[in-house]
Amino acid sequence: ALEALIAALLAALESVRVQAAQALGGIGPAARKALPYLEAARNNNQSVMNPPVVAALARIWGPGPPR
């Protein structure tokens, strides 16, 4: 499922990208493989994507500052 969610971060539909980011955040630290893709999504300046991506990054990194 992780590979499919990472691929969904590149989907044409914005709603699919948002749901993928939310799902990856829900997986938590086990989704660390998705970090570069989430960082890229955050850096694309897509305002709709920023809140779910930032939340996903925080959930994947867990407590404490990002590494």
Secondary structure by P-SEA (a helix, b strand, c coil): caaaaaaacccccaaaaaaaaaaaaaaccccccaaaaaaaaaacccccaaaaaaaaaaaaacccccc
